[in-house]
Amino acid sequence: MSAGTEPLVVQPVEIRGPSAFGGDWRRFWNLVWLTAVAEYRTRYLHSWLGYAWSLLRPLMLFGVLYVVFSQVIRFGGDIENYAALLLFNIMLFQFFSDATTASVRCVARRESLVRKMQFPRIVIPLSVVLTALLTAVMNLIAALLLISVIGVEPRLTWLLLPVVLIVLLVLITGVSLALSALFPRFRDVEQIWTVIARALFYGTPVLYPIEFVPDGFRSFVAAFNPLVPIFEQARIWVMDPDAPSMVEAAGGALGVAVAATILVVTCLFGLWIFEREAPRVAEEL
Amino acid sequence: MAGANAIEVRNVSKTFRIPTNRVLTLKQRVLHPFQSQAYRSLRALDDVSFDVERGEFIGIVGRNGSGKSTLLKLIASIYRADAGSIRVAGRMAPFIELGVGFNPELNAHDNVVLNGVMMGLTPREARRRFDEVIEFAELEDFTELKLGNYSSGMRVRLAFAVMVQVDADVMLIDEVLAVGDASFQERCAETFMDLTQRGKTIVLVTHSMGHLNRFCSRALLLEDGRIDTLGAPGEVAARYTEVNFAPRAVRSSLLSAGGSEARPSEPRARIADAWVGTEGGERTLSVQRREPIELRAEVEVDEAFDGARFGVEIWAAGGRRIFAAPSTPLIEGPGAESGRWLVVATIENRLVPGRYRLNCGVSQLGPDGEEVPVSDIRGVPFEVLGDRIRGSLMDLGHDALVQPLVDAQVIRR
């Protein structure tokens, strides 16, 4: 208990009700961090393997897809290092799908907190994204180790990967904010997002290299799915400097510009909708 | 320090939109895809203004749905006001309902740190105060247990301990004392006294007039989202009792109803007003234990009639009739005339302290001796003051005399 010297009179300050941000930044960051850690800790709390699952799950998914594609469909035999490409792509996509899927219900799930405590509402989705980011960083490091075992030479460009990760993080944050803000009002969001996330999985060069997509269709996909340039750039830096650059994939600078615009707009939309919904979210739940 | 406001509430209004659950058929949905959901709006708070000074302990009372909790949540910044402004000086710790947003999967330590940070501590401060929190909550043996396995009493104790140890300037508390055993309630009470002495500002939402009188320096009564009374706890408590029973006081006049053929004549009388009075006749809401209850009723008689009777009943809070006095003749004989009459019924008070309601009515004695109600007033509230007597319906006077029993003493020796 502090009995120290207090300022003589604390002036009353306006209470504006709940908001997306608000409060001082130290508290804001502390809350995001503590909530993310708590979230990470509780996720695998009752499983035997604990944290190992966050790596094992994508690895097993990789195993299934690799067997199906290389042995059953006989796909990827003529692609250099198909296993390495698939493994890294799956780890990267897992970041996107984990974060966005978890964020749909995150605000609704914390109903009791939202209805009884005053804190910046945006802390909730941000902590979910942060949890996914922590997992993703560890998984990607593991993936790089594994693919260097499979036969991909470590390169200096690996050090540039955080750039890719940051751009992806921006996109993920935007989508997560929008999803978590919309869900309390429109419960359909969850169903819709399951389908969209699946569509994006196949619409992004995860299972296949971008050059397998027919020409006319390719630039369309690359321009309207911001994940494509991100994955393409990651592939160049990780294993294949000769792979089509994102400009080539998108069929010109215009395509990349469209993709970049979509990314920025998604992010701003997420922020705007969250900011708009935050004050009333406690009442909607 | 004195004179500075800790909380300023100005013209605050809040309306909730409640979706009316209309079941739309698939066809309707397809035909009118953009038809918006219908809403009923509920005005929870209507133009509420008040100030709370630093160091004040203010109690907010009101019936269910009167807007108490909404007001608390608005001050706590959990809801946003539609209109008006709220200002709070210093750090604020809300304590709203059970559980206070603990994560059931985490243990006490993680929850205390997270909760402390939410209430404005740094993680370091929160960790440092953990031991004090646990000690205060008397949960030393359960720090490793995850919160999901705590009993509700334990959770409340922990939450209350966090709130106290956070050492905020303004505390907002909603109905905590209702939960927890007697020893916890006693600790809460001690803590409140201690906090007020240290100049903390406390807002307590409660249903208990006992708490109001015991802790609060001032009280606020909300009724239908408006401030009904703001003043001394005793005054507000009295008004609360009154308001709480008021709408149940049905003033009915059976005369206006049809089907009066069975009656021998057309009696016209109405009880205009009824109240419990003091010896001097002033209206009151409470009588001391054993002090006689004086019920006063104003009866308007438009047309004198034969067989008019006056009756009184006393009902306990639980809806049990405790006493029904044999009806007394109201106005009889040749002196009976129209006009206004005052009936004073003095009832010997053998009631245990608590809340009661009085019903009184005028009836007419029928030819077969049955009483046909003419007019009545129900639910006149009053309270018998005094120390509670548990497990008793009546307060019958008694005396216990202790004297040495000579024979027994002899035997014992």
Interface residues (C-beta under 8 A of the other chain):
Chain A: M1 S2 L8 V9 V10 Q11 P12 V13 E14 I15 R16 G17 P18 R26 R27 N30 L31 L34 T35 A38 R41 T42 L45 R110 S112 L113 V114 R115 K116 M117 Q118 F119 P279 R280 A282 E283
Chain B: M1 A4 N5 A6 I7 E8 F16 K73 L74 I75 A76 S77 I78 Y79 R80 A81 S85 I86 R87 V88 A89 G90 M92 P94 I96 E97 G99 V100 G101 N103 E105 L106 D110 V113 L114 V117 M118 G120 T122 P123 E132 Q165 D167 D169
